[in-house]
Amino acid sequence: MAATTRISDVAAAAHVSLGTVSNVLNRPNLVSASTRERVIAVIQELGFVRNESARQLRAGSSRAIGLVVIDAANPFFSDVARGVEDAVDEVGGVVLLGNSAGERVRELRYLELFEEQRVQGVLIAPLSDTDPPLDGLRRLGIPVVFLDRHVENSEHSSVSVDDITGGRIAAAHLMERGHRRVAFVGGPSTLRQVSERREGAEAAVEATEGAILLAISTRGLTFAAGRQAAEDLVMMSTDMRPTAVFAANDLVAIGLLQGLSAHGLRVPDDIAIVGYDDIEFAAAAAVPLSSVRQPRDELGRRGAELLYEELGALKSGRPVEHQHIRFQPTLIVRLSSA
């Protein structure tokens, strides 16, 4: 019954106009209480379900915000998404989540989908420094805010974390602990987050006399990538093996921890480890993990707030002022590097 009942059927059964039914559904404050109750009773009796997609097309937009993340399985992006959802929920909106899974084709597919759905705005953690095609969204007046990506002189606002500083304080911490042979583990280097964290680590190592940084590239930022990197470290001779590792994120760091332990190497006695993100699993690891903390929830929440600020400006005809917010990371020291 619900699939075939139309709004005209509701109007006829309730003895009201189509406009009155529409007001009950969209602007109930314009309808008297008695009429509203009668229409709602008919809606429930007939099992009417309004076509939300058609309503959105007529209105030109929806209540939805599109969100594209690089890896939905990564707790960092889960926390960012939670921050977005909290902010969107407060204003009665909904979030449509897209997981690019590190693939450009999937990233583009979600952007096309959000354009078709006439979302209010889009939040995206892009895969590379090259901006994804956004012309269709611009033509429709759909604002875009970049997450976890710092941009300047851009047509879009951004919210990010200073990853160069994060990499520097992680490596500097290991230098202060007396380590002079340090490995940076993570990849791919096309991810700006990875390249900037390595850049910061290189700066700290270069500032320390006698220190060197060994780079071990991985295909992804996963547990499996960390375990594979552990195999590479184990295969090195003792005199060549680094005494400390700075991992590009916590998933890689925990994979390293598991892999090294499986081969009998002790953390931090044989190899110290520092991760990045400070996800909840970091403190709960077999050896509590030192990590560079990012304000994950706040990053997502602030991105959504910027998006709504731009929407407000567009609706009122005011000029849109693009903002670029950059949070500072902090180092949380635990047993893995103590």
C-alpha positions, 0 to 999 in steps of 0.5 A, a space after each residue: 500500500 505504501 509504495 502506491 499511495 500518492 499525496 493526492 490519495 491522502 488529500 482526497 481521504 482527508 477532504 483537504 487540498 494538496 497544499 494542506 497535505 504538503 504543509 502538514 508534511 513540511 510546514 505543520 505550523 501553518 495548519 490548524 491542530 485539528 486538520 493536522 491531526 486528521 491528515 496525519 491519521 489518514 497518512 498512517 491509515 493509508 501507509 503513505 510514505 513521501 518521495 524524499 528524492 522528488 521533494 529534494 529535486 523540487 527544492 533544489 537541495 536536500 538536508 544531506 551533507 556529503 562526506 568522503 574519507 580516505 579510509 573508513 576502516 581507519 579509526 582516525 577517519 571514524 572519529 572525524 566522521 563522528 565530529 561531522 555527524 554531531 555538528 550536522 545532527 544539531 541542525 537537523 541534517 544528515 550525513 552521506 558517507 563515502 569511502 574512497 578507500 584510497 582509489 581516485 575512481 571511487 572518490 570521483 564516483 562519490 562526488 558525482 553521486 553527491 552532485 546528483 543528490 543535490 546535497 547541501 555541501 561536501 566535506 572531503 579528505 582528498 587523496 592527493 594535492 591535485 583537487 578532485 573535479 568540483 566544477 559540477 558542484 560549483 555550478 550548482 552552488 554546492 560549497 566544498 570544504 577540505 578536511 585533513 588538507 591544508 590549502 591556501 589561496 583556494 576557492 574552498 575552506 579547509 580544516 587540517 592539522 600541522 603535520 610537519 610539526 607533528 613529524 618534527 616533534 615525534 622524531 625530536 622525541 626519539 632524538 632526545 631519548 638518545 636514538 640516532 638511527 631512526 626509520 620513518 615507516 609509511 606510505 604512499 608518499 602521494 598522500 600529503 599527510 605522509 609526505 609532511 610527517 616525513 618532512 617534519 621528521 627529516 628536519 628534526 633528524 637533520 638538526 641532530 648531529 650524527 642522526 640519520 633517517 631511514 625511509 621504509 615505504 608502505 603501500 598503505 597505512 594499515 596493520 598489514 603494512 606495519 607487519 610487513 615493515 616489521 619483516 623488513 626491519 627484522 631482516 636487517 643486520 643488527 648494526 644496520 637496524 634502526 633503534 627507533 621507528 616513527 610510523 606515519 599512523 597508529 595502525 602502521 605502528 601497532 602492526 609494527 609492534 605486533 610483527 616485531 614482538 612475533 620475532 622476539 624483538 622487544 619494544 622499546 628495549 630493542 626498537 622504540 616506536 612512535 605512532 600518529 593520530 593517537 586513536 583509542 587503540 594506541 593506549 590499549 596496545 600490548 605495549 602502550 603506544 606513544 603517539 602524536 595526537 590530533 583533535 579528530 572529532 574537533 577537526 570534523 566538527 569544525 569542518 561541518 561548521 565552516 560548511 554551514 557558515 558558507 551555506 548561510 552566506 550563500 543563502 543571504 547573498 553575502 560574500 563567502 569568506 573562505 577560512 583555513 583552520 590549522 590545529 596543532 598536534 601534541 605528543 603523548 608519550 607512553 611506554 613504547 618510546 620511554 
